[in-house]
Amino acid sequence: MASSRHGFILFLIVVLSISTLQMSFAARHLLQTLPPMPAVPKIPQATLPPMPAVPKPPQMTLPPMPAVPRPPQATLPPLPTIPAGSNLPNPGALPPMPTATPLPTMTTAPALPKPTALPPMPAGFAFPKATLPPMPAGPTLPKATLPPMPSMPTGAALPKATLPPMPSMPAAPKVTLPPLPAMPTMPTTIPSFATPPSH
């Protein structure tokens, strides 16, 4: 009996915990859902009066164009006849071309003599070594001493220039502008156009 009571109490605790979790999830869901937006009222559309019919302009009838006179056709004189080929000289009666003289044949170049064997070079001769005398010592140049620079004379005190005072500028007169005219009020009502009389 005691074990069954403990099990029943545990079952109730589990059921209560699950129900509290579900209730917290439901409350959070309700808090996150936004209320529906109110319906936006429709703006009334302005009805404008119909536009008057525009009368068609009359079609202009142009006069016919005058006929352009045609210029007279120029008649060319007939071309002269070309004489027959019998009057031209016959190319077969021309003298034959002279034959070119043949060029002389080139002679063969003579064979160049081959160079004979050169004699052997003699053994190198030992040249005597030349002994040069020692170079004389160069004379020492005297050091050039420059004279001291003269001191610059101090300049006399220049007089200070005194400028005259600037003249005072005259005060400009104040210009008073006239007040601007009031803007005319624009009409807010649209005038209705009268329909043209039908012919």
C-alpha positions in Angstrom: 0.0 0.0 0.0 2.8 2.4 0.9 4.6 1.7 -2.4 1.4 2.3 -4.4 0.9 5.6 -2.6 4.4 6.7 -3.4 4.0 5.8 -7.0 0.7 7.7 -7.2 2.3 10.7 -5.7 5.2 10.6 -8.2 2.7 10.2 -11.0 0.8 13.3 -9.9 4.1 15.3 -9.6 5.1 14.3 -13.2 1.6 15.2 -14.5 1.7 18.6 -12.7 5.2 19.4 -14.1 4.2 18.5 -17.6 1.0 20.6 -17.4 2.9 23.6 -16.0 5.4 23.3 -18.9 2.6 23.2 -21.4 0.9 26.1 -19.7 4.1 28.2 -19.8 4.6 27.4 -23.6 0.9 28.3 -24.3 1.3 31.6 -22.3 4.5 32.5 -24.2 2.8 31.7 -27.5 -0.1 33.9 -26.6 2.3 36.7 -25.7 4.3 36.4 -29.0 1.2 36.4 -31.2 0.4 40.0 -32.3 -3.2 41.3 -32.4 -4.7 41.6 -35.9 -4.2 44.9 -37.6 -7.3 47.0 -38.0 -8.7 47.2 -41.5 -7.6 50.3 -43.4 -10.6 52.3 -44.7 -10.7 52.8 -48.4 -10.1 56.3 -49.7 -13.0 57.6 -51.8 -12.1 58.1 -55.4 -12.7 61.5 -56.9 -15.0 61.4 -59.9 -14.1 64.0 -62.4 -16.5 65.3 -65.0 -16.1 63.9 -68.5 -13.8 65.9 -70.9 -15.6 67.7 -73.7 -15.3 66.3 -77.2 -12.6 68.1 -79.2 -14.0 69.2 -82.7 -12.1 67.9 -85.6 -10.4 70.5 -87.8 -11.6 70.6 -91.4 -9.3 68.9 -93.8 -7.6 71.3 -96.3 -7.8 70.3 -99.9 -4.8 71.5 -101.9 -5.0 72.4 -105.6 -3.4 69.9 -108.0 0.3 70.5 -108.8 0.9 71.9 -112.3 2.5 69.5 -114.8 6.2 70.0 -115.1 7.3 70.4 -118.8 9.8 67.8 -119.9 13.1 69.0 -121.4 13.7 68.0 -125.1 15.9 64.9 -125.5 19.3 65.7 -127.1 20.1 63.7 -130.2 23.8 62.7 -130.5 25.5 62.5 -133.9 26.4 59.0 -135.2 29.8 57.6 -134.3 32.4 57.4 -137.2 33.0 53.9 -138.6 36.3 52.2 -137.8 38.4 51.4 -140.9 38.9 47.7 -141.7 42.0 45.8 -140.6 43.3 45.5 -144.2 44.8 49.0 -144.0 46.8 48.1 -140.9 50.3 46.7 -141.4 50.6 42.9 -141.2 52.6 41.8 -138.1 54.1 38.9 -140.1 55.9 41.2 -142.5 58.1 42.7 -139.7 61.8 41.8 -139.7 62.9 39.1 -137.3 64.6 40.1 -134.0 68.4 39.7 -133.9 69.7 36.7 -131.9 71.7 37.5 -128.7 75.4 36.7 -128.8 76.3 33.9 -126.4 78.4 35.0 -123.4 81.9 33.5 -123.1 82.3 30.6 -120.6 84.1 31.3 -117.3 87.6 29.8 -117.0 88.4 27.7 -114.0 90.3 29.4 -111.2 93.9 28.2 -110.7 94.7 26.2 -107.6 96.4 28.2 -104.9 99.7 26.8 -103.5 99.5 25.2 -100.1 101.6 26.9 -97.4 104.7 25.0 -96.4 105.3 23.9 -92.8 106.6 26.8 -90.7 110.0 26.3 -88.9 109.8 25.7 -85.1 110.0 28.8 -82.9 113.3 29.2 -81.1 113.5 28.8 -77.4 112.5 31.9 -75.4 115.3 34.3 -74.8 115.6 35.6 -71.2 115.6 39.4 -71.4 117.7 41.2 -68.7 115.6 42.8 -66.0 115.9 46.6 -65.9 116.4 48.1 -62.5 114.8 51.6 -62.3 116.3 54.3 -60.0 114.3 55.2 -56.9 111.9 58.1 -57.4 113.0 61.4 -55.7 110.9 62.5 -52.8 108.4 65.2 -53.7 108.8 68.6 -52.1 106.3 69.5 -49.4 104.0 72.3 -50.3 103.6 75.1 -47.8 100.2 75.4 -46.2 98.3 78.4 -47.2 97.0 80.5 -44.3 94.0 82.7 -45.1 93.7 86.1 -43.4 90.9 86.5 -40.9 87.6 87.8 -42.3 86.9 91.4 -41.4 84.1 92.0 -39.0 80.9 93.4 -40.5 80.0 96.9 -39.4 76.9 97.2 -37.4 74.2 99.1 -39.2 72.8 102.3 -37.9 69.3 102.2 -36.4 66.8 102.9 -39.1 64.0 105.4 -38.2 60.6 103.8 -37.7 58.0 104.9 -40.2 54.8 106.2 -38.6 51.7 105.7 -40.9 48.7 108.1 -40.7 45.5 106.7 -39.1 43.0 105.2 -41.5 39.9 107.4 -42.2 36.6 106.1 -40.7 34.2 104.6 -43.2 30.8 106.4 -43.5 27.8 104.5 -42.3 25.7 103.2 -45.2 22.0 104.3 -45.1 19.5 101.6 -44.2 17.2 100.6 -47.1 13.6 99.9 -46.2 11.9 97.5 -48.7 8.2 97.8 -49.4 6.0 95.0 -48.0 5.3 92.1 -50.4 1.8 91.9 -51.9 -0.5 89.2 -50.6 -0.7 86.0 -52.8 -4.1 85.5 -54.4 -6.1 82.5 -53.2 -6.3 79.6 -55.7 -9.8 78.1 -56.3 -10.2 74.6 -55.0 -13.2 73.6 -57.0 -12.8 72.2 -60.6 -14.9 74.1 -63.1 -17.2 72.0 -65.3 -16.6 72.3 -69.1 -19.6 72.9 -71.2 -20.2 70.4 -74.0 -20.0 72.0 -77.5 -23.3 72.2 -79.5 -23.7 69.3 -81.9 -24.1 70.3 -85.5 
